[in-house]
Amino acid sequence: MIDLVKNFSISARRMKKSVIRELLKLTHRPDIISFAGGLPDPATFPEAEIKDIVDDVLTRHPHTSLQYGPTEGIPALRQEIARWMTRSGAKVEVENILVTTASQQGLDLVAKIFIDPSDPVIVELPSYVGGLQAFSAYGARMIGVPTDDDGIIVDLLEKKLEMLQHEMEHYKFIYLVPDFQNPAGVTLSPERRQKVIEMGDKYNVLIIEDTPYRELRYSGEDPPSLYGLCDSGNVISLHTFSKILTPGLRVGWVVAHPDIIHKLTVAKQATDLCTASLPQDIAAEFLRRDLMEDHIEKIKEIYLKKRDCMLNALDEFMPKHPQLRWTRPDGGLFLWLTVPEWVDCEEMFFDAVEHNVAYVVGNAFHCDGGGANTMRLNFSYPSEEQIREGIKRLAGVLKAHIKNKQPTEDEVDYIV
Ligand SMILES: Cc1ncc(COP(=O)(O)O)c(C=O)c1O
């Protein structure tokens, strides 16, 4: 065989195996309780409705459902998405919408049309790993800005923007997961949303709002979306049916200014010509029959219980330690645990797997190599019984690591 390494493109050589996927391979044993994945609970899939819709559309218009479709997405779906989003207060017209093969494709297309090698883009610390992968494939230089319980810290964001402007760097966009973030579960506060929009305008930078979890709120009030707050066309908003219908459909959509939609459409033509028509018909018909709202209520009922179950188990089983804390998300699928700084979550991972419990090491979500003492826990997939038992096991492993690895007084002096 030819020398592949020599023949791979620069961007293919840049693509790295996901640490998460490698570690997840260890967690497929049936006796392991895994908080590592990010899968929806299959009990939330509306199987009967989808069966009925497939039967219906294949009877009414098999030739279009099984045919190629327009790159922008089938007209019925774009119209239904516009109707659904408008009902929840957004100003969205059909020409603002591009249907994508779920939001991961949205991320790839955004990277494809905006990033040249070495272009700086701003991401959160921590940030969605699939976003980091998509941007780095195109050679982006990721610049991380820390987050807290209210999302990205806007003062630090402004410092970075000022610095880049001062250095005459042509930064491309700020990438945010503002609602129940993957991985940390935190939500950008309304005040910070306003500031982010102002900064986008002031520094002339685009904002990518990636929001797969926005509809999955279990407590608290919805802040306005970044897209809704912005009048200048500077926000590109990525959405998906993966978490509110099923990820197997692989249907999502981008909402943006028509000029951006046009360029994304051209980029999508070379990627997959169009998103598969039958899944688009399913999503369109689900919306047309007005099934979505009730369906989302059902999903929320299931996940609310699971979230509370995980929070209660953490309160009950985790050791009390001033450096041990976790986020209390109002929605989404994840929460984020920060452990004392001398505990290395990657090292502890193998011990956790020995004790039949798994998580994702937080380091994988940090573009700056940080986050060694953090982890992401998923509560949507395991059952409530598994959540309790899994957190109990994890607490046992963590207790041992906190105690065994605690620096001695001499070491503390030395570290100081
Ligand atoms: C923040 C974020 N963006 C994008 C995606 C990709 O989702 P999909 O491609 O299934 O729409 C995910 C999946 O978990 C995610 O958490």
The ligand as an SDF file (V2000), in Angstrom:
LIG
                    3D

 16 16  0  0  0  0  0  0  0  0999 V2000
  -23.6560   21.1420   21.9250 C   0  0  0  0  0  0  0  0  0  0  0  0
  -23.8670   20.1190   20.8750 C   0  0  0  0  0  0  0  0  0  0  0  0
  -23.8260   20.4810   19.5940 N   0  0  0  0  0  0  0  0  0  0  0  0
  -24.0310   19.6120   18.5970 C   0  0  0  0  0  0  0  0  0  0  0  0
  -24.2990   18.2730   18.8730 C   0  0  0  0  0  0  0  0  0  0  0  0
  -24.5170   17.3380   17.7030 C   0  0  0  0  0  0  0  0  0  0  0  0
  -25.7830   16.8280   17.7130 O   0  0  0  0  0  0  0  0  0  0  0  0
  -26.5250   16.2640   16.4100 P   0  0  0  0  0  0  0  0  0  0  0  0
  -25.4890   16.1870   15.3250 O   0  0  0  0  0  0  0  0  0  0  0  0
  -27.0420   14.9330   16.8100 O   0  0  0  0  0  0  0  0  0  0  0  0
  -27.5820   17.2370   16.1100 O   0  0  0  0  0  0  0  0  0  0  0  0
  -24.3580   17.8380   20.1970 C   0  0  0  0  0  0  0  0  0  0  0  0
  -24.6010   16.4260   20.5080 C   0  0  0  0  0  0  0  0  0  0  0  0
  -24.6100   15.9800   21.6040 O   0  0  0  0  0  0  0  0  0  0  0  0
  -24.1430   18.7880   21.2260 C   0  0  0  0  0  0  0  0  0  0  0  0
  -24.2060   18.4660   22.5140 O   0  0  0  0  0  0  0  0  0  0  0  0
  1  2  1  0
  2  3  1  0
  2 15  2  0
  3  4  2  0
  4  5  1  0
  5  6  1  0
  5 12  2  0
  6  7  1  0
  7  8  1  0
  8  9  2  0
  8 10  1  0
  8 11  1  0
 12 13  1  0
 12 15  1  0
 13 14  2  0
 15 16  1  0
M  END
$$$$
